[in-house]
Amino acid sequence: MATALRNSTMTEAEWEARQQLAACYRVFDMLGWSEMIYNHITLKVPGEEGAFLINPFGLHFSEVKASNLVKIDIDGNKLDDSPYPVNRAGFVQHALFHRHLPDAHCIAHTHTTAGMAVASVEGGLRPTNFYACNFAGQIAYHDFEGVTVRDEEGERLLAHLGDMRVMLLRNHGILVMGRTVPEAFIKHWSLQRACEIQIATASMGAPITVPDEVVAVHQRDLHMAQVPGGPGAADFAAMVRLVDRTDKSWRE
């Protein structure tokens, strides 16, 4: 079925995008970032203006495959014959950013325990650990307005995001955007780690705040500790290899 779908209705570029996004869902699940059948990672379809891929509503992240991802436009219309519905809470928010932000090719939103916890305290993420220093001055916040199913919230989401591409939705969770799937993945991984460590530190006493001037040096030099190939490329590839050791069905 997957081969027929690939050969009859889509370009090679779309199939590659589907496989990469399906792999991302499996990596998120392997790392414990699934939330029942909810939450979303979306990816623009190469060469198709206004089209993006989203998970089929009703399936767990561990069930997502290249062939069962749903292709929709930014108005929520399905562009393929998928039998699955699309979660409005995912479509409304992601379509907004895909519509207005040309560089937001991949968008991930999760309800991890650590992400929701840090998003639910005054001050949000603080520069008190290595990973948190990555985001100092580079993270946006948006106040909780209830489940994100109303179009009118979009204007405020965009205003609060500004030129940032990482956001903590207060009392809600994590939102990250990347120019590629690996970039979105590594942003989410780093932010998740920052939140986990902040929670652990809070249980031990008063945290040590890193001075602004040290944060600036840290951010300046981060690129020297990264593997060549683009943000998150090597990290994401390593995680996909781990997924493949137990289940390669995402490729179908």
N, C-alpha and C positions, 0 to 999 in steps of 0.2 A: 504493500500500500504506500509506504513512504517513498519507494523508488518511483512508483507511478505518479504520485503527487509531485515529486521533484521534477520529473521529466516532462509532465504535461502542462503544468500551470505556473511554473516559476523559473526565474533566472538562476544561474549559478550563484550570483551574489546574494540573492535572497536565501537560497538554501544554506549557504555558509553562515549568513546572519542568524538563521534559525538554529543551526547547530551550536553556534557560539552562545546564543541566549539560553538555549536548553541546557547547555553545560553549566551556565551560570546559576540557573535554578538548582541544579543538582549540587553544585558547590555550596550554595547558601544552605541547602538542606543538610549537607554533610557537616557543616560548621554550626548547626543548631539554630539557624535563623528562620526556620519555617514557623508559620503561625496558623495551624489548621489548614484551611483552604484559602486563607486570606493573604493580603500583602501582594506586592507586584514588583516586577522588573520589566521595563519596556525598552524596546530598541527600534530606532528608525529603520525602515526598509531601504536599502541602498538603491538609489536611482528612481525612487517613487515618492514624489513630493506629497507630504501630508499623510503618509502611510506608516504605521508602526505595528510591531508585534507585541502581544500581551498574553499572559497565561490564561488558559481556559478556566473560567469560574466553576469551581466544583472539584477540581483536581488538586491534590497535594503537590508541593514543589517536587517531591520525589517521583511524581508521575508525569512530569512535563517532558515532552519529546519535541524534536525539531518539527515533526509532522503535525502535532496537535496544538501548537501555538496558534493563536487567532490573529489574523491580520485585519486591522480596522483603520479607518481614517480619523482625522482629528475631530470629526463630528460624531464619532461613535458608531458609524455604519460598518458592518462587516464587509470585507473585501474578498472573502473566500467562502467556501461552503461549510465552514466548521459547524458541527452540531452543538457546540458549547456556547453558553452565554458569556458576557463580559461583565465583570463587577463594576457597577457605576462608580463606586467609591474609588476605584483604581483609575478608571477611564477619565473622569472629570479632572482630577489633579494632574495626571501625566499628560493628557492631551493639551492642557493649558501650557505646560512648559515646552512640549514638543512644538507647539504652534508658535510660541514667541521667542524661543531661545535656540538659535541656529546651531550652537555648539553642544546642546544637550541631546546627544545621540542616544545615550543610555541613561535611564533613570531608575533608581532602586529605592523602594520605601519598605521599611520593616518595623515591627513592633517587638524588637528584642527586649528582654528584661532590662539589661543594662542601659540601652538607648532610651527606653521609656522612663526609667528611673531618673537618669540625669536630666532628661527633658522636663521632669516634673518637680525640680527643685529650683529655688531662687538662685540666680547666677549661672545656671546651666553648667556647661563644661568650663572648667577652670584650668589654667596652665600650671598643673601640679605634677605632671608626669611627661615622659618622653613623647608619647603619642599625642597627648593633649596640646603640647607645644606646637605640633604640626598645624593645628587649626586656630591658634590664637590670632584674632583679627580677621579670620577667614570663614567664620561660620555665622549664618543668619538664624533668626528666631521668628517664629510665627505663633501667635496666641491661639489656643484651642478654641474652636468655634463649633465643635461637634463633628460628626462623621462628614467627610468631605464629599458630599453629593450635590452641593449647590453651586451653580455656575458663578453666582455673584461673589463668592469668596475669592475667586481667582484674582481679581484686581489687587486685593490685599496681599495675597500670597506672592504675587510678582513684585509688589512694592517692598515687602519685607525681605525678599530674596536679594533684590538689587543686583549687584555684579558678583555676588557669591554663587557658588555651585554646591555648597553643603549647607543643610539647614536642620536644626532641631525643631520639630513641631512640638510646641510645649504641651505637656501632659499626653503626648501622642506617640512620638517615635522619631526615627531617623529618615532623612531624605537626602540622597546624594545624586549627583549628575556627573557624567563623564563624556568625553569625546569618543571614548571606546568602551566596550564592555570591561576589559581589564582595568581601565582607569576608574570606572565606577566601582568595581569590586575592591580595589585597593583603598579607595577613599572610605568605603563602608567598613572594611576590615580594620583600618587604622582608627576610625571613629569608634567602632565597637570596642576595640582594645582600650582606647582612652577612657571610655565610659566604665568598662569593667574595672580598670585600675583605680579610677576615681572612687568608685564604690568601695573597693577593698581598702583604700587608703583612709576613707572616712571612718571605717570601723576601728582604726588604730589610734586615732588622735588627730591633732591639728596638722593638716598637710603643709608642706613647704611650697610656697608659691615661687615659681621661676621668674626672676626679674625680666622686665621688658627687653633690656638690652641683650640678655642671654637668649631669649626667645628669637630675637632678630637674627642672631648669629646662627642659631639652630636651623631656622628656616632657610637662611642663605646657603648653608652647607649641605642640606639634605640630599641634593642631587648627587653629591659625591659618594653617597652610600647606597646608590641604586644601581641595579643591573641595567646595562644598555638594552634598548629595544622598545622603549616607550613606557609610560607610567603603568605599573602593575602587570606588564606582559609576562615577565618571568614568574611572578608570584601566582598569577592566574593559571598559567600553564602547569605549574607544579600541583596546584589543587585539582586540575582536571585529570592529571595522571593518577592522583589518589582516588578520585571518583571511578576512573576506569578499572581500577583493580577489583572493584566489587560489582559494578553495573555499567554497561556501555549502552543501555537501551535509549539513553537520551539522544544518541546519534540517529535514531530511526526517524 
